[in-house]
Amino acid sequence: MKNLKPVLLEVNANPSMRIEHEQELSPGVFENVPSLVDEEVKVAVIRDTLRLMDPLKKKREKQSQQLEKPLATKEDPSDSELASAADVNTNAEAHLPSICLKQVFPKYAKQFNYLRLVDRMANLFIRFLGIKGTMKLGPTGFRTFIRNCKLSSSSLSMAAVDILYIDITRRWNSMTLDQRDSGMCLQAFVEAFFYLAQKKFKMLPLHEQVASLIDLCEYHLSLLDEKRLVCGHGGTSGGRPACGGTPQEAALSAQPAEGNPLPCVDSAHKLSHSRHALS
């Protein structure tokens, strides 16, 4: 929750929709008997899910709004067809109980965005894994995360970043039974992320510290993605790529010759300037 109080939710990826259970009539002889509890719960869930996700619901509501408008003196046959269709749908749902479900996503996505902090941290973790199929973040990936999100500073050198990686990774790996893969697991990354958030935003509460650091990381990564996109569409200049493929080449290409600014760097600067203006 907003006060960091955890709430345990069970999510069943493959729930049983049967409304009967096995009852033993005699030793070794079973019979499927309907369950009143299962019928009460599961029928309502399926019914209300279909009602909630009904793709024609908005269309019917629009038709009923059109019918509420004053009709012309001469009735159009198409209007009468719409009216009869709306009446049928209204009568079909008239006998149903009130819906017990409420759609929260994506309708209330922004309102409940604070619940997605761990999900957003996991997305950052996955982005820097590097090797497909691995679930551990190596030291190079962690350093790349720090660089790309611009988290290093005078108070957090890259040497301190390496020490942070080693200390947290070693402690978490000592608690796991599976020692086949070396590197930083997701839980260790979350702990390191909390440490970085507390160091970066000292005056804020913990929840706001983490949220602010996530926003900062996503912002810098979006700028990086936009720059790469611009560089990709920039073509070549003089037979050479407009932007370097490696970080070293990118750093060298960020120093344009006199009177000949690179198009991708200039475009990225404009994108960054426009983002600051909007914020």
C-alpha positions in Angstrom: 0.0 0.0 0.0 1.0 3.7 0.0 2.4 3.2 3.6 4.5 0.2 2.3 2.2 -2.2 4.2 2.3 -5.5 2.2 -0.9 -7.2 1.1 -0.8 -10.8 -0.1 -2.8 -11.6 -3.2 -3.3 -15.0 -4.7 -3.4 -15.1 -8.5 -4.4 -18.4 -10.0 -3.2 -18.7 -13.6 -5.4 -21.7 -14.4 -8.4 -21.8 -12.0 -10.9 -24.7 -12.1 -14.3 -23.7 -13.5 -16.0 -26.9 -12.5 -19.0 -26.6 -10.2 -19.0 -30.2 -9.0 -16.9 -32.3 -6.8 -16.3 -36.0 -6.4 -18.3 -37.7 -3.6 -17.5 -41.3 -2.6 -20.7 -43.3 -2.7 -19.0 -46.6 -1.6 -15.4 -47.7 -1.3 -13.8 -47.0 -4.7 -17.0 -45.7 -6.3 -17.2 -41.9 -6.9 -19.8 -39.7 -8.4 -19.6 -36.0 -9.5 -22.0 -34.0 -7.3 -22.8 -30.3 -8.0 -21.5 -28.0 -5.4 -23.8 -25.1 -4.3 -20.8 -23.0 -3.2 -18.9 -23.5 -6.4 -22.0 -22.7 -8.4 -22.7 -19.5 -6.4 -19.1 -18.2 -6.8 -17.9 -19.4 -10.2 -21.1 -18.8 -12.2 -21.2 -15.2 -10.9 -17.5 -14.6 -11.7 -17.8 -15.9 -15.2 -21.1 -14.1 -15.9 -19.8 -10.8 -14.5 -16.5 -11.1 -16.3 -18.3 -11.5 -19.6 -20.5 -8.5 -18.8 -17.5 -6.4 -17.8 -15.5 -7.3 -21.0 -18.6 -7.1 -23.3 -17.2 -5.6 -26.6 -20.7 -4.5 -27.7 -21.6 -2.7 -24.5 -20.4 0.7 -25.6 -22.1 0.3 -28.9 -25.4 -0.5 -27.3 -25.1 2.4 -24.9 -24.5 4.7 -27.9 -27.5 3.3 -29.6 -29.7 3.9 -26.5 -28.4 7.5 -26.3 -29.4 8.1 -29.9 -32.8 6.7 -29.2 -33.3 9.1 -26.3 -33.1 12.0 -28.7 -36.4 13.3 -30.0 -37.3 11.4 -33.1 -38.6 13.0 -36.3 -42.3 12.9 -37.0 -41.7 10.3 -39.7 -40.1 7.3 -38.1 -37.1 5.8 -39.9 -37.2 2.0 -40.2 -33.5 1.9 -39.1 -34.5 3.7 -35.9 -37.1 1.2 -35.1 -34.6 -1.6 -35.6 -32.2 0.1 -33.2 -34.9 0.5 -30.7 -36.0 -3.1 -30.8 -32.4 -4.3 -30.5 -31.8 -2.0 -27.5 -35.0 -3.2 -25.8 -33.9 -6.9 -26.3 -30.5 -6.2 -24.7 -32.0 -4.2 -21.9 -34.5 -7.0 -21.1 -31.8 -9.6 -21.3 -29.9 -8.0 -18.5 -32.9 -6.9 -16.5 -33.1 -10.1 -14.5 -29.4 -10.3 -13.8 -28.1 -9.3 -10.4 -25.9 -6.3 -10.0 -22.4 -6.8 -11.2 -19.9 -7.8 -8.5 -16.7 -6.9 -10.4 -15.1 -3.6 -11.1 -12.6 -2.9 -13.9 -9.4 -1.3 -12.4 -6.9 -1.6 -15.3 -6.3 0.3 -17.5 -9.1 2.5 -16.3 -7.5 3.3 -13.0 -3.9 2.6 -14.1 -2.6 6.0 -12.9 -4.4 5.8 -9.6 -2.9 2.5 -8.8 0.5 3.1 -10.4 2.2 3.1 -7.0 1.5 -0.6 -6.8 3.7 -1.2 -9.8 7.0 -0.1 -8.2 8.4 -3.6 -8.0 7.1 -4.4 -11.5 9.0 -1.3 -12.8 12.1 -2.2 -10.9 11.9 -5.7 -12.4 11.7 -4.2 -15.9 14.9 -2.3 -15.3 16.5 -5.5 -14.0 15.5 -7.4 -17.1 16.7 -4.7 -19.5 20.3 -5.0 -18.3 20.5 -8.8 -18.0 22.2 -8.9 -21.4 22.4 -12.6 -22.0 19.1 -14.2 -23.0 17.8 -16.8 -20.6 19.9 -15.7 -17.6 18.3 -14.6 -14.4 21.4 -13.0 -12.8 22.8 -9.6 -13.4 26.5 -9.5 -14.0 28.9 -6.7 -12.8 29.1 -5.2 -16.3 25.3 -5.1 -16.6 25.0 -3.4 -13.2 27.7 -0.8 -14.2 25.8 -0.2 -17.4 22.6 0.4 -15.5 24.4 3.0 -13.3 25.9 4.7 -16.3 22.8 4.7 -18.5 20.6 6.0 -15.7 23.3 8.6 -14.7 23.4 7.6 -11.1 27.1 7.9 -10.5 28.3 11.2 -8.9 31.0 12.6 -6.7 29.4 10.9 -3.7 28.9 7.6 -5.6 32.0 6.6 -7.7 32.1 3.6 -10.0 34.4 2.0 -7.4 31.7 2.4 -4.8 29.2 0.9 -7.2 31.5 -2.2 -7.7 31.7 -2.6 -3.9 28.0 -2.3 -3.5 27.5 -4.9 -6.2 29.9 -7.4 -4.6 28.6 -7.0 -1.0 24.9 -7.4 -1.8 25.4 -10.1 -4.4 27.6 -12.1 -2.1 25.1 -11.9 0.8 22.2 -13.0 -1.4 24.1 -15.8 -3.1 25.0 -17.2 0.3 21.3 -17.5 1.2 20.4 -19.5 -1.9 20.9 -23.2 -2.5 21.4 -22.9 -6.2 25.0 -21.8 -6.7 25.2 -22.7 -10.4 24.7 -19.1 -11.7 26.8 -16.3 -10.4 25.6 -12.7 -10.4 23.0 -10.5 -8.8 19.4 -11.9 -8.5 16.3 -9.7 -8.7 16.0 -9.5 -4.9 19.6 -8.3 -4.6 18.9 -5.7 -7.3 15.9 -4.5 -5.4 18.0 -4.1 -2.3 20.7 -2.2 -4.2 18.0 0.0 -5.8 16.6 0.9 -2.4 20.1 1.8 -1.2 20.6 4.0 -4.3 17.2 5.7 -3.8 17.9 6.5 -0.2 21.3 7.9 -1.1 19.9 10.0 -4.0 16.8 11.4 -2.4 17.7 11.7 1.3 14.9 14.1 2.4 11.9 12.0 1.0 10.0 9.1 2.6 11.2 5.7 1.5 8.3 5.1 -0.9 8.8 8.4 -2.6 12.6 7.8 -2.8 12.0 4.6 -4.7 9.4 6.1 -6.9 11.5 9.1 -7.7 14.5 7.0 -8.6 12.4 4.8 -10.9 11.1 7.9 -12.6 14.6 9.2 -13.0 15.9 5.9 -14.5 13.0 5.6 -16.9 13.5 9.2 -18.0 17.2 8.8 -18.8 16.5 5.4 -20.5 13.8 7.0 -22.7 16.2 9.7 -23.7 18.7 7.1 -24.6 16.2 5.1 -26.6 15.1 8.3 -28.5 18.8 9.2 -29.2 19.4 5.7 -30.6 16.3 5.9 -32.7 17.4 9.3 -34.1 20.9 7.9 -34.8 19.4 4.9 -36.5 17.4 7.2 -38.9 20.3 9.6 -39.3 22.0 7.5 -42.0 25.7 7.7 -42.6 27.9 10.7 -43.1 31.0 10.4 -45.3 30.7 6.6 -45.3 30.7 6.3 -41.5 27.8 5.9 -39.1 26.4 9.2 -37.7 26.6 7.8 -34.2 29.0 5.2 -32.7 27.7 1.7 -32.0 29.6 1.3 -28.8 29.6 3.6 -25.8 33.2 4.6 -26.6 32.3 5.4 -30.2 29.2 7.3 -29.0 31.3 9.4 -26.6 33.7 10.2 -29.4 30.9 11.0 -31.8 29.4 13.4 -29.3 32.4 15.8 -30.0 31.5 17.3 -33.4 34.1 19.0 -35.6 34.0 22.8 -35.9 31.1 24.0 -37.9 29.8 20.5 -38.6 27.6 19.4 -35.7 26.4 15.8 -35.9 22.7 15.5 -36.8 21.9 12.8 -34.2 23.5 14.7 -31.3 21.7 17.9 -32.3 18.4 16.0 -32.6 18.9 14.3 -29.2 19.6 17.7 -27.6 16.4 19.0 -29.0 14.4 16.0 -27.7 16.0 16.5 -24.3 15.2 20.2 -24.3 11.6 19.6 -25.3 11.1 17.1 -22.5 12.5 19.6 -20.0 10.1 22.2 -21.4 7.1 19.9 -21.0 8.0 18.9 -17.5 
